């Protein structure tokens, strides 16, 4: 359970770096897609969607990290034998 400290943080950082690396390509591709009609006449601004992802990912990361830390502490407490009823 201790490995999540490294793995979860690395996964979050790599995900954010991937989004930031693809953002210039999405901005350049948006100009091509705006002229193309679609059956529902809906246009998505993917750079705006990426921005919302980046804004919401940090609070989600922090809340999940705190939850996992509390669960780790709980598991360590029970592993030490303190969580069992003593007769």
Helices and strands as residue ranges (DSSP letters): H 4-33, H 46-79
